[in-house]
Amino acid sequence: MSYAIETKKRKFDRILEALTDGAASAPPSTSASPSRSSVNASATSLSLYAASDSSKRRRITPTSNTSASYTSAPVALSGHYLPSSRAAFLQRLETFRHVTQWHVPSIDSINAAAWAKRGWVCVDTDTVACGVCKERLYIDLNIDKELLKSSEKPGDESADEEDSFAISAEIYDNIIARYQDMIVTAHADTCLWRKRGCDISIQRIEGLLNTTLALSGLKTRYDSLASRSDEIPPVEPLPLTPFVNAQELEEFRFSELERPHIDTLRLAICGWERRSEDVIECHHCFRSLGLWLYRGEPPAIGKLDAIDNHLEYCPWRSAEAQDTELQTGLRKSTTGEQIAPKKERVAGWVLVYQAIAKDNRQKRASTEPASTAASEAGPRENGSTTPEQREKRMKDLLRRIKEIKKPFNVKALLKRKDKPRV
């Protein structure tokens, strides 16, 4: 799908959100609903009153705390059919964040992201619901022991653990396949989520290809973590790839004087932010990490892995979820001719690393001309040249001046003009 079509779809969804949010944000009334004419009349009178006397309007205060808290609450988008809205998708995905309610492994094909892409939200323990068609579904991945026993051959007491494990794995795969179909088929027949869900780009972190936006987001995450940098545990070095050079982190500076804390910088590159005093979190897979696990003598965990601690479907970790390609350089054929550049999908943290490398290159390029000019001017100022070198330089300069003046030699042009023509 082209970028232009995707942009138009998102604009349409924003208009739909604006139309539906007005009805959704109105607080429920305890009395019977008035007629449409009375509602219009009251709305007109209120608008005229507000326009006639602004001083009175400023003195009006809310009569209850309920209305104030209701208007300040974020608008819920999870109940609408908005397949191209990232905000709505993230709201649905956030409902799966509680480990006490959602027990489906993130490595399975029926993980939280797969359900959220089809409009499902987690409403109870391993229970999902659709906000459009109101269907509910309970996910049970436990293998029935009676079914496992019935699958074994009768009288075969020599069945070892490997055979039992193979049978269990086969049953589990069948359960996963069944629920994978139900992600779509469990919706009502008329539900729009049954016809089409979110596309693969819905998880993409926008703005990472823009160096300015990527570094701005990096600075925001770094500042949230650096408020207590002494509590940041040791972080594993980022893996080296064709796009990653360890030297770039050593050279990177947010400003000319500030040298960032290396462990805090690694966490910020990988998308982590501080949630509370002792907890950091990711806003794209909603994984939370307690920093107390990395303290103590000895600590429960030695070093924090900033990449692997994201869930498997997180775009900071998964190149498929980020769905962004980078060129790895020009490829050459067997004859030595250059062909189309090879492209490779990369995760979100690699794109931030590329923004750091680009910023370093720009800073080096801005300082190199000044240093080159200083190095050229240095020997002249110190008087290290010999008289022979100065004389040779003067002769070269005079020769260049003569070459430049040749086209402007008026006497030679007049002599050439006065010569008789044959």
Secondary structure, DSSP 8 states (H G I E B T S, - for coil): --HHHHHHHHHHHHHHHHHHHHHHTS---SS----HHHHHHHHHHHHHHHHH-HHHHHH---S-HHHHHHHHS----TTS--TT-HHHHHHHHHTT--TTT--S-TTSTTSHHHHHHTTEEEEETTEEEETTT--EEE------HHHHHHHS-TT-TT--HHHHHHHHHHHHHHHHHHHHHHHHHTS-TT-HHHH----GGGG--TTTTSHHHHHHHHHHHHHHHHTTGGG---B------TT--HHHHHH--SSSS----HHHHHHHHTTEEEEETTEEEETTT--EEEGGGG-BTTBSSSSB-TTTTS-TT-TTT-HHHH-EEEE---EE-TTS-EES--EEEE-HHHHHHHHHHHHHHHHHHHHHHHHHHHHHHHHHHHT-S-HHHHHHHHHHHHHHHHHHHGGG-HHHHHHHHHS---
